[in-house]
Amino acid sequence: MAERSIVITGASGGLGNSLVEVYSEPGTAMLLMGRNENRLEDIKKRAVHLGAQAQSARFPLADTTTLVQKISDFDRENPIDLLIANAGVKIGNVDGIEDAAQMSKILDTNLRAAINTVQAALPGMIERRRGHIALVSSLSAISPQPDLLSYSASKAGLRAYGSALRQSLRATGITVTIICPGFIDTKMTDIHIGPTPFLVSKERAARIIRKGLDRKAPYISFPFPLVLLAHLNNLLPARLSDWCNSGLRAKIETGDDDI
Ligand SMILES: NC(=O)c1ccc[n+]([C@@H]2O[C@H](COP(=O)([O-])OP(=O)(O)OC[C@H]3O[C@@H](n4cnc5c(N)ncnc54)[C@H](OP(=O)(O)O)[C@@H]3O)[C@@H](O)[C@H]2O)c1
């Protein structure tokens, strides 16, 4: 049996790829999830090349039956030490209007599927009284963005869920970490046409996340200047806060996940 067992959703994406790379080492078993066959196979090969035992599972996270099955099967062979619920999708809105199907897709992927992923891994962790759950939220959970209505709501929901879960699992031996990054240079920012201040590379983001997870931090947020601005923004009167955020208006271009 491997010394350490890790599950990463959204492993085929930008941040997911870099997370796989920072965790791939001999003695580590990994379950890598995603939808894009080529990208998923490429990152699996990279993980194996770096010394990990990696397997992939390609399916849409909305398929809860498959999600639960894949995680339970992997957990039986490789009791999960770390689960990183990283998969997510960004689709924008124009003047407050969002297509209903797109809104469902955002909430289903970023919130419902992330919670389902945790639910699938929790029984094993609770039985063993150990494990680490990491949820990739966003700074838009702290300072919601005008052109990302449902996206901000989904990430704020995930942050709230993680915070409640951490309290609920207190004294069970299970750690919960909520990750709130600012802008990371991935496919997701390629479609974000607007300011992306303090943009961080995906490799640096993954290193920051691993460092925080290694010390079992309850929150990991970066980069510092944007974290500070996001929190300060919350302290301002609403009209002033809205004016400050208007400098971050963006158009979200059509991506793979548009319906
Ligand atoms: N980039 C940023 O600026 C930024 C900032 C804050 C937070 N985040 C969060 O970081 C996480 C990773 O994002 P990223 O920047 O790496 O974006 P990305 O490159 O677009 O990757 C997104 C990943 O999520 C997977 N995914 C999306 N919808 C899915 C679904 N329905 N079923 C299964 N997998 C699905 C994608 O799979 P396929 O590619 O295989 O389809 C891909 O692996 C997301 O949760 C995002 O919200 C990103």
Ligand as a Chemical Component Dictionary entry (heavy atoms), coordinates in Angstrom:
data_LIG
# 
_chem_comp.id                   LIG 
_chem_comp.type                 NON-POLYMER 
_chem_comp.pdbx_formal_charge   0 
_chem_comp.three_letter_code    LIG 
# 
loop_
_chem_comp_atom.comp_id 
_chem_comp_atom.atom_id 
_chem_comp_atom.alt_atom_id 
_chem_comp_atom.type_symbol 
_chem_comp_atom.charge 
_chem_comp_atom.model_Cartn_x 
_chem_comp_atom.model_Cartn_y 
_chem_comp_atom.model_Cartn_z 
_chem_comp_atom.pdbx_ordinal 
LIG N1  N1  N 0  -7.809  30.560 -12.318 1  
LIG C1  C1  C 0  -8.191  31.417 -11.377 2  
LIG O1  O1  O 0  -7.945  32.634 -11.491 3  
LIG C2  C2  C 0  -8.879  30.928 -10.135 4  
LIG C3  C3  C 0  -9.016  31.814 -9.047  5  
LIG C4  C4  C 0  -9.663  31.385 -7.897  6  
LIG C5  C5  C 0  -10.154 30.084 -7.826  7  
LIG N2  N2  N 1  -10.012 29.255 -8.895  8  
LIG C6  C6  C 0  -10.559 27.906 -8.782  9  
LIG O2  O2  O 0  -9.529  26.975 -8.994  10 
LIG C7  C7  C 0  -10.088 25.754 -9.487  11 
LIG C8  C8  C 0  -9.289  25.271 -10.690 12 
LIG O3  O3  O 0  -9.495  26.212 -11.748 13 
LIG P1  P1  P 0  -8.435  26.433 -12.937 14 
LIG O4  O4  O 0  -8.032  27.845 -12.881 15 
LIG O5  O5  O -1 -7.405  25.375 -12.925 16 
LIG O6  O6  O 0  -9.415  26.287 -14.202 17 
LIG P2  P2  P 0  -9.366  25.281 -15.436 18 
LIG O7  O7  O 0  -8.015  25.233 -16.022 19 
LIG O8  O8  O 0  -10.498 25.707 -16.296 20 
LIG O9  O9  O 0  -9.674  23.854 -14.785 21 
LIG C9  C9  C 0  -10.949 23.495 -14.323 22 
LIG C10 C10 C 0  -10.957 22.012 -14.006 23 
LIG O10 O10 O 0  -12.243 21.630 -13.523 24 
LIG C11 C11 C 0  -12.720 20.525 -14.278 25 
LIG N3  N3  N 0  -14.167 20.563 -14.413 26 
LIG C12 C12 C 0  -14.948 21.629 -14.701 27 
LIG N4  N4  N 0  -16.228 21.269 -14.767 28 
LIG C13 C13 C 0  -16.272 19.932 -14.532 29 
LIG C14 C14 C 0  -17.303 18.978 -14.471 30 
LIG N5  N5  N 0  -18.585 19.317 -14.663 31 
LIG N6  N6  N 0  -16.985 17.688 -14.211 32 
LIG C15 C15 C 0  -15.698 17.328 -14.026 33 
LIG N7  N7  N 0  -14.673 18.187 -14.045 34 
LIG C16 C16 C 0  -14.952 19.474 -14.310 35 
LIG C17 C17 C 0  -12.066 20.683 -15.653 36 
LIG O11 O11 O 0  -12.087 19.430 -16.318 37 
LIG P3  P3  P 0  -11.810 19.296 -17.924 38 
LIG O12 O12 O 0  -10.778 20.331 -18.274 39 
LIG O13 O13 O 0  -11.285 17.905 -18.052 40 
LIG O14 O14 O 0  -13.088 19.547 -18.593 41 
LIG C18 C18 C 0  -10.680 21.141 -15.246 42 
LIG O15 O15 O 0  -9.904  20.032 -14.868 43 
LIG C19 C19 C 0  -11.564 26.068 -9.788  44 
LIG O16 O16 O 0  -12.377 25.614 -8.754  45 
LIG C20 C20 C 0  -11.579 27.579 -9.853  46 
LIG O17 O17 O 0  -12.858 28.115 -9.585  47 
LIG C21 C21 C 0  -9.378  29.625 -10.042 48 
# 
loop_
_chem_comp_bond.comp_id 
_chem_comp_bond.atom_id_1 
_chem_comp_bond.atom_id_2 
_chem_comp_bond.value_order 
_chem_comp_bond.pdbx_ordinal 
LIG N1  C1  SING 1  
LIG C1  O1  DOUB 2  
LIG C1  C2  SING 3  
LIG C2  C3  SING 4  
LIG C2  C21 DOUB 5  
LIG C3  C4  DOUB 6  
LIG C4  C5  SING 7  
LIG C5  N2  DOUB 8  
LIG N2  C6  SING 9  
LIG N2  C21 SING 10 
LIG C6  O2  SING 11 
LIG C6  C20 SING 12 
LIG O2  C7  SING 13 
LIG C7  C8  SING 14 
LIG C7  C19 SING 15 
LIG C8  O3  SING 16 
LIG O3  P1  SING 17 
LIG P1  O4  DOUB 18 
LIG P1  O5  SING 19 
LIG P1  O6  SING 20 
LIG O6  P2  SING 21 
LIG P2  O7  DOUB 22 
LIG P2  O8  SING 23 
LIG P2  O9  SING 24 
LIG O9  C9  SING 25 
LIG C9  C10 SING 26 
LIG C10 O10 SING 27 
LIG C10 C18 SING 28 
LIG O10 C11 SING 29 
LIG C11 N3  SING 30 
LIG C11 C17 SING 31 
LIG N3  C12 SING 32 
LIG N3  C16 SING 33 
LIG C12 N4  DOUB 34 
LIG N4  C13 SING 35 
LIG C13 C14 SING 36 
LIG C13 C16 DOUB 37 
LIG C14 N5  SING 38 
LIG C14 N6  DOUB 39 
LIG N6  C15 SING 40 
LIG C15 N7  DOUB 41 
LIG N7  C16 SING 42 
LIG C17 O11 SING 43 
LIG C17 C18 SING 44 
LIG O11 P3  SING 45 
LIG P3  O12 DOUB 46 
LIG P3  O13 SING 47 
LIG P3  O14 SING 48 
LIG C18 O15 SING 49 
LIG C19 O16 SING 50 
LIG C19 C20 SING 51 
LIG C20 O17 SING 52 
# 
